[in-house]
Amino acid sequence: MLRTRVITALLLLAVLLPILYFNYFPAFAVVSALFFAAAIWECARLFGSANKSALIWGLAALFLFASILYRDGGGPNIGLLFALCVAIWCVRFVPSLALGLPALASVRNRLVAATYATAILGCFLAIVVLFAHSPLYLLSVMTIVWAADIGAYFSGKAFGRHKLAPSISPGKSWEGAVGGWCLVLILGALLSVVPTLADTFPARLLAAWSWPGWLGVMTVLVAASVVGDLFESQLKRRAGFKDSSNLLPGHGGVLDRVDALIPVLPLAALLSLWF
């Protein structure tokens, strides 16, 4: 399993690193569109669609994403989509962690599927918008999520005693969440004060809102990453899936890799419009 994970990670890096290093937008747009289509295919399966129907949804998503990018990435109103995504998480998905999800065969399930697909669209368009600012800027936002996940894993292993959401993801603990938050604050503070990293999300956030605002936003982003992870775990548990798919051998599916990013990136992109 470890060997498979490493090989898959190296192949992904071999594709993504040159694109990021050379800041080549067309190639990045193509890769983003393919990953978005895969994510929607997985989303349809998690919400009960048959394989053929899920494939149709994935192909439709690919066409939709390509059309949006062709029309200048959503245009000047892209901020409205990001705001809608933030509202969806606050009003619909966060309460679902406590209230549960509707039955797979219900009309309400289809409504939740549509809103989650919208949230995924917002995530991938945010990826494109942040990359258009600069690859470093995009990576600085993703680093927040990665640090929260890494810090939570090691803190949970070492100190985890109190379960965060035992009915959804028994392995997660409050101690792990706090550990992830602490690592994000440390790493984010470093990114904020190094002069050569002035054009990163944490640094621009600090310049715009000072330390109290910086602390509040970073805390919200960490919380959002945890919510995104838990919500996808809730979807998989309801569907009886271990992973969203096996598209990425050793890593599961695309949604398994971006679940924590789905609520974070639209929020970060929306905030970035105000800096």
QUILIN-V833415 format. One record per backbone hydrogen bond with DSSP energy under -1.0 kcal/mol. CO is the residue of the C=O (numbers start at 0). NH is the residue of the N-H. E is the energy in kcal/mol with one decimal. If there is no record, write none. Layout:
[[CO	NH	E] [CO	NH	E]]
This chain:
[[0	4	-2.4] [1	5	-2.5] [2	6	-2.4] [3	7	-2.4] [4	8	-2.4] [5	9	-2.6] [6	10	-2.2] [7	11	-2.3] [8	12	-2.5] [9	13	-2.2] [10	14	-1.2] [11	15	-2.8] [12	16	-2.5] [15	19	-2.6] [16	20	-3.1] [17	21	-2.5] [18	23	-1.7] [22	24	-1.0] [23	27	-1.8] [24	28	-2.9] [25	29	-2.0] [26	30	-2.3] [27	31	-2.6] [28	32	-2.3] [29	33	-2.1] [30	34	-2.4] [31	35	-2.4] [32	36	-2.4] [33	37	-2.1] [34	38	-2.3] [35	39	-2.4] [36	40	-2.2] [37	41	-2.4] [38	42	-2.5] [39	43	-2.6] [40	44	-1.7] [41	45	-2.4] [42	46	-1.5] [43	48	-2.7] [44	47	-1.6] [49	53	-3.0] [50	54	-2.1] [51	55	-1.9] [52	56	-2.2] [53	57	-2.2] [54	58	-2.3] [55	59	-2.5] [56	60	-2.2] [57	61	-1.9] [58	62	-2.0] [59	63	-2.5] [60	64	-2.8] [61	65	-2.2] [62	66	-2.2] [63	67	-2.3] [64	68	-2.4] [65	69	-2.2] [66	70	-1.4] [67	73	-1.0] [68	71	-1.3] [71	74	-1.8] [74	77	-1.5] [76	79	-1.5] [77	81	-1.9] [78	82	-2.4] [79	83	-2.3] [80	84	-2.4] [81	85	-2.1] [82	86	-2.3] [83	87	-2.6] [84	88	-2.0] [85	89	-2.2] [86	90	-3.0] [87	91	-2.5] [87	92	-1.6] [88	93	-2.5] [93	96	-1.1] [94	97	-1.1] [94	98	-2.8] [95	99	-2.4] [102	105	-1.7] [106	110	-1.7] [107	111	-2.3] [108	112	-2.4] [109	113	-2.2] [110	114	-2.1] [111	115	-2.5] [112	116	-2.4] [113	117	-1.8] [114	118	-2.0] [115	119	-2.3] [116	120	-2.4] [117	121	-2.5] [118	122	-2.0] [119	123	-2.4] [120	124	-2.4] [121	125	-2.0] [122	126	-1.9] [123	127	-1.8] [124	128	-2.6] [125	129	-2.9] [126	130	-2.2] [127	131	-2.3] [128	132	-1.3] [129	133	-2.1] [133	137	-2.0] [134	138	-2.6] [135	139	-2.1] [136	140	-1.3] [137	141	-2.3] [138	142	-2.5] [140	144	-1.1] [141	145	-2.7] [142	146	-2.9] [143	147	-2.0] [144	148	-2.2] [145	149	-2.8] [146	150	-3.0] [147	151	-1.9] [148	152	-2.1] [149	153	-2.2] [150	154	-2.3] [151	155	-2.4] [152	156	-2.1] [153	157	-2.0] [154	158	-3.3] [155	159	-1.6] [161	173	-2.7] [164	167	-1.7] [164	168	-2.9] [168	171	-1.9] [171	163	-2.3] [172	176	-2.0] [173	177	-2.4] [174	178	-2.3] [175	179	-2.4] [176	180	-2.1] [177	181	-2.5] [178	182	-2.1] [179	183	-2.1] [180	184	-2.2] [181	185	-2.2] [182	186	-2.8] [183	187	-3.2] [184	188	-2.0] [185	189	-1.8] [186	190	-2.3] [187	191	-1.5] [188	192	-1.2] [189	193	-1.3] [193	196	-2.0] [194	197	-1.3] [199	203	-2.6] [200	204	-2.5] [201	205	-2.3] [202	206	-2.2] [203	207	-1.7] [204	208	-2.7] [205	209	-2.0] [208	212	-1.2] [209	213	-2.5] [210	214	-2.8] [211	215	-2.1] [212	216	-2.5] [213	217	-2.6] [214	218	-2.0] [215	219	-2.1] [216	220	-2.6] [217	221	-2.0] [218	222	-2.3] [219	223	-2.6] [220	224	-2.1] [221	225	-1.9] [222	226	-2.3] [223	227	-2.5] [224	228	-1.9] [225	229	-2.6] [226	230	-2.8] [227	231	-1.7] [228	232	-1.9] [229	233	-2.4] [230	234	-2.1] [231	235	-2.5] [232	236	-2.5] [233	237	-2.2] [234	238	-2.2] [235	239	-1.3] [235	240	-2.4] [247	250	-3.0] [247	251	-1.1] [251	247	-2.7] [253	257	-1.7] [254	258	-1.6] [257	261	-1.5] [260	264	-2.6] [263	267	-2.7] [264	268	-2.8] [265	269	-2.4] [266	270	-2.5] [267	271	-2.2] [268	272	-1.1] [270	273	-1.7]]
